């Protein structure tokens, strides 16, 4: 009885706190001088917040979050409590269709000339519904190949994970990006099969068969970035699936090692600007979007966080060593081949999980 009483009291208190927060939050923006931003850590650098306030007189209140947390908070308030959010492009349409979390973007209020057309096209494709656009690109990154070119000079695509000449020298995550990447390497487009579960399962089985056959080639399935970097640095691994930042860190130490875009395309994500359906300060939201995508401001973010920005001319303002990484690795050809993640339909991640368990268990 006591335990039930404590749980009930906790639930009541939690509900009261959520209600108080949801009621209080809109008041903060009512005067039009506050922008309530929910975003990933580091996406709103203090120096940019200060500059924005000096230019506009608008205060920025930042709530650090994750994709899952953004969805939870916006669902709790039915799209209220924040003026601007920054979900990944594959986390927008489904929750908008189900819960009405975001409102359409008014492109007349956006300086689209500042935005890289490749990234804008991807978001228009993956974050639109019934002819309406629900997001704009802000930040992007990708998973490609990190290669020791001295030891594996011919490595260039995801299918090198299946090449017997690299026995015991390959590493990748046993995660869905690897399944999709290998599928692209085999000449398939997994995203095109997302809405046909039978066809997608058939493709997963094909990829699993190839990865099981190639298990002797794999040195390890890496679990964290530090372990990945160390295995390549030590020479244990010659070819790995990994993020560009890890490749660039290793390149600083050893010019034989670098990140490359696979010939069948890197696996790429975009984090966006999306406006909650009950935003109280639309003017401030659009001002922050345009301000953040201004090249010199976007470069402040990239110089600090090392993530690429959707601001097409920001490269002109980057620190020289960071600029060198982007111009060397993100060539127009690499950008053209990017495989941008779309929204994942319900049920697919469960299918992928079973396939990955099968691969891990295989001898």
C-alpha positions in Angstrom: 0.0 0.0 0.0 2.7 2.4 0.9 4.6 1.7 -2.3 1.4 2.3 -4.4 0.8 5.5 -2.4 4.2 6.9 -3.2 3.9 6.0 -6.9 0.5 7.7 -7.1 1.8 10.8 -5.3 4.8 10.9 -7.7 2.5 10.6 -10.7 0.3 13.4 -9.4 3.4 15.6 -8.7 4.9 14.9 -12.2 1.6 15.8 -13.9 1.4 19.0 -11.9 5.0 19.9 -12.9 4.3 19.2 -16.6 1.1 21.3 -16.5 2.9 24.1 -14.7 5.7 24.1 -17.3 3.3 24.0 -20.2 1.3 26.8 -18.9 4.3 28.9 -17.9 6.3 28.5 -21.1 4.0 30.4 -23.5 4.0 33.4 -21.1 7.8 33.8 -21.5 7.4 34.4 -25.3 4.2 36.5 -25.1 6.1 39.8 -25.4 7.8 38.7 -28.6 11.3 39.3 -27.1 12.1 35.7 -26.3 12.8 32.7 -28.5 12.4 29.3 -26.9 14.7 26.9 -28.8 14.8 23.1 -28.2 17.9 21.7 -29.9 20.9 19.3 -29.7 23.8 20.3 -27.3 26.2 22.7 -29.0 23.8 23.7 -31.8 23.3 27.2 -30.3 26.8 28.5 -29.4 26.8 31.2 -26.6 28.7 33.7 -28.9 26.0 33.4 -31.5 23.2 33.8 -29.0 24.9 37.0 -27.7 25.3 38.3 -31.2 21.7 37.5 -32.1 20.4 39.3 -29.0 22.5 42.4 -29.8 21.2 42.5 -33.4 17.5 41.8 -32.7 16.9 42.5 -29.0 15.5 38.9 -28.7 16.6 36.7 -25.9 17.2 33.0 -26.7 16.3 30.4 -24.1 17.9 27.0 -25.1 16.7 23.6 -23.9 19.3 20.9 -24.8 17.5 17.8 -26.1 17.6 14.7 -28.3 15.2 13.5 -31.0 13.2 11.3 -28.6 13.1 14.0 -26.0 11.9 16.7 -28.4 9.0 14.4 -29.5 8.1 13.7 -25.9 8.1 17.3 -24.8 6.1 18.5 -27.9 3.6 15.7 -27.5 3.0 16.6 -23.9 2.1 20.1 -25.0 0.5 19.2 -28.3 3.1 21.2 -30.2 3.5 24.0 -27.6 6.1 25.2 -25.2 8.8 26.1 -27.8 9.1 28.4 -30.7 11.7 26.5 -32.7 12.9 22.9 -32.7 15.8 21.1 -34.4 14.8 17.4 -35.1 16.5 15.2 -37.6 14.8 15.2 -41.0 13.6 11.6 -40.5 11.8 12.5 -37.3 9.4 15.1 -38.6 6.7 13.8 -41.0 5.5 10.8 -39.0 5.0 12.7 -35.8 3.4 15.6 -37.6 0.9 13.2 -39.3 0.2 11.4 -36.0 0.3 14.2 -33.5 0.4 17.5 -35.4 3.7 18.6 -33.8 5.0 20.9 -36.5 3.6 23.6 -38.8 4.5 24.2 -42.5 7.5 26.4 -43.3 6.7 29.8 -44.9 9.5 30.0 -47.5 8.7 33.7 -48.1 10.2 34.3 -44.7 13.4 32.3 -45.4 16.6 33.5 -47.2 16.9 30.3 -49.2 19.8 31.7 -51.2 22.0 31.0 -48.1 21.1 27.3 -48.2 23.1 24.6 -50.0 20.7 23.4 -52.7 21.6 19.7 -52.3 20.6 19.8 -48.6 17.5 21.8 -49.3 16.4 19.3 -51.9 16.9 16.4 -49.5 14.8 18.1 -46.8 12.1 19.0 -49.4 12.0 15.3 -50.4 12.0 13.8 -46.8 10.3 16.4 -44.7 7.3 17.4 -46.9 3.8 16.1 -46.7 0.9 16.9 -49.1 2.9 19.5 -50.8 3.8 21.3 -47.6 7.4 21.6 -46.3 7.9 21.2 -42.6 11.6 21.8 -42.1 14.8 23.5 -43.3 18.3 22.0 -43.2 20.8 23.3 -40.6 23.5 20.7 -39.9 24.6 17.5 -41.6 27.0 14.7 -41.2 27.7 11.3 -42.6 29.1 7.8 -42.1 31.6 6.7 -44.7 34.8 4.7 -44.9 37.8 5.5 -42.7 40.8 4.0 -44.6 44.4 3.4 -44.0 45.4 4.1 -47.6 48.9 2.7 -47.1 47.5 -0.7 -46.1 44.4 -0.7 -48.2 45.0 1.7 -51.2 42.2 0.2 -53.3 39.4 0.4 -50.7 36.7 2.6 -52.0 33.2 1.2 -51.3 31.0 -0.6 -48.7 31.6 -3.9 -50.5 35.2 -3.8 -49.2 33.6 -5.1 -46.0 33.1 -8.3 -48.0 36.5 -8.5 -49.6 38.6 -11.5 -48.5 41.9 -9.7 -49.0 41.0 -7.5 -46.0 40.5 -10.5 -43.6 40.6 -9.5 -40.0 41.2 -5.8 -40.9 37.6 -4.5 -41.1 35.4 -2.9 -38.5 31.9 -1.5 -38.4 29.0 -1.1 -36.1 26.4 -3.8 -36.1 23.7 -1.2 -36.5 21.1 -0.3 -39.2 23.4 2.2 -41.0 25.7 -0.8 -41.9 22.8 -2.8 -43.2 21.7 0.1 -45.4 25.2 0.9 -46.5 26.0 -2.7 -47.6 22.7 -2.8 -49.5 23.7 0.3 -51.4 27.1 -1.3 -52.1 25.3 -4.3 -53.5 23.5 -2.1 -56.0 20.2 -1.9 -54.0 18.3 1.1 -52.7 17.0 0.1 -49.3 15.1 3.3 -48.9 13.1 2.6 -52.0 11.8 -0.6 -50.4 10.8 1.0 -47.0 7.0 0.8 -47.8 7.1 -2.8 -48.9 8.0 -4.9 -45.9 8.1 -8.1 -48.0 10.7 -6.6 -50.4 12.6 -5.0 -47.5 12.8 -8.3 -45.6 14.1 -10.0 -48.8 16.8 -7.3 -49.1 17.7 -7.6 -45.4 18.1 -11.4 -45.9 20.4 -10.8 -48.9 22.6 -8.3 -46.9 22.7 -10.7 -43.9 23.8 -13.6 -46.0 26.7 -11.5 -47.4 27.8 -10.2 -44.0 27.6 -13.7 -42.4 29.7 -15.1 -45.2 32.2 -12.3 -44.6 32.4 -12.5 -40.8 36.1 -13.8 -41.0 37.0 -10.5 -42.5 35.7 -8.5 -39.5 38.2 -7.6 -36.8 35.4 -6.3 -34.5 32.1 -4.6 -34.3 32.9 -1.3 -32.8 30.7 0.1 -30.1 32.1 3.6 -29.4 34.1 6.2 -31.2 37.2 6.0 -29.0 37.4 2.2 -29.6 37.1 2.8 -33.3 39.9 5.4 -33.4 42.2 3.3 -31.3 41.8 0.2 -33.5 42.7 2.1 -36.6 45.5 4.1 -35.0 47.1 0.8 -33.8 47.0 -0.7 -37.2 44.6 -3.5 -36.2 42.0 -2.2 -38.6 42.6 -0.9 -42.1 39.0 -0.2 -43.2 36.1 0.9 -41.0 32.7 2.5 -41.2 32.8 5.7 -39.3 32.0 9.4 -39.0 34.0 12.1 -40.7 35.1 13.6 -37.4 36.9 10.4 -36.4 38.6 10.1 -39.8 39.7 13.7 -39.6 41.1 13.3 -36.2 43.2 10.3 -37.4 44.3 12.2 -40.5 45.8 14.9 -38.3 48.0 12.2 -36.7 48.7 10.1 -39.8 48.2 11.4 -43.3 47.8 7.8 -44.6 44.5 7.6 -42.8 41.4 9.6 -43.9 37.7 9.6 -44.3 36.4 8.9 -47.8 32.9 8.9 -49.4 32.1 5.4 -50.7 31.5 5.2 -54.4 27.9 4.0 -53.8 27.4 6.9 -51.4 27.9 7.8 -47.7 25.1 7.4 -45.3 24.0 10.9 -44.4 21.8 12.6 -41.8 20.4 16.2 -41.6 19.3 18.0 -38.5 16.8 20.7 -39.3 14.9 23.7 -38.2 11.2 22.9 -37.6 8.6 25.1 -36.1 6.3 23.6 -33.5 2.6 23.9 -34.3 1.9 26.2 -31.3 5.0 28.4 -31.6 4.3 31.7 -29.9 7.0 33.7 -31.6 7.2 33.0 -35.3 9.0 36.2 -36.1 11.9 35.3 -33.8 12.0 31.7 -35.1 12.5 32.8 -38.7 15.0 35.5 -37.6 17.0 32.8 -35.8 16.9 30.5 -38.8 18.1 33.2 -41.2 20.7 34.4 -38.7 22.1 30.9 -38.1 22.4 30.2 -41.9 24.2 33.4 -42.6 27.7 32.2 -43.7 29.8 33.9 -41.1 27.5 32.8 -38.3 27.3 29.2 -39.6 31.1 29.1 -39.7 31.3 29.9 -36.0 29.3 26.8 -35.3 31.3 24.6 -37.6 34.7 25.8 -36.4 33.6 25.0 -32.9 31.6 21.7 -33.3 33.3 20.4 -36.5 29.9 19.5 -38.0 29.0 20.6 -41.5 26.5 23.3 -42.0 23.8 23.8 -44.7 25.0 27.4 -45.2 26.5 27.1 -48.7 29.1 29.8 -48.3 30.2 29.1 -44.7 33.3 27.3 -46.0 34.7 30.8 -46.9 34.8 31.6 -43.2 36.2 28.3 -41.7 39.5 27.9 -40.0 42.0 26.7 -42.5 42.5 23.2 -41.1 38.8 22.6 -40.8 38.2 24.1 -44.3 40.8 21.7 -45.7 38.9 18.7 -44.3 35.6 19.7 -45.8 37.1 20.6 -49.2 39.2 17.4 -49.4 36.5 15.0 -48.3 33.1 16.6 -49.2 33.8 17.1 -52.9 30.8 17.9 -55.2 30.9 14.2 -56.4 30.7 12.9 -52.8 27.8 15.3 -52.0 25.9 14.3 -55.1 26.1 10.6 -54.1 25.0 11.1 -50.4 22.3 8.6 -49.3 20.1 10.9 -47.1 18.1 9.0 -44.4 14.3 9.3 -44.9 11.6 8.6 -42.3 11.7 5.0 -41.1 8.2 3.4 -41.3 6.9 1.6 -38.2 8.0 -1.9 -37.9 11.2 -1.7 -39.9 13.6 -1.3 -37.0 12.2 -4.5 -35.4 12.9 -6.3 -38.6 16.4 -5.0 -38.8 17.0 -5.9 -35.1 16.2 -9.5 -35.8 18.5 -9.6 -38.8 21.4 -8.1 -36.8 20.9 -10.7 -34.0 21.1 -13.4 -36.7 24.4 -12.0 -38.0 25.9 -11.7 -34.6 25.0 -15.2 -33.7 26.2 -16.8 -36.9 29.5 -18.8 -36.7 
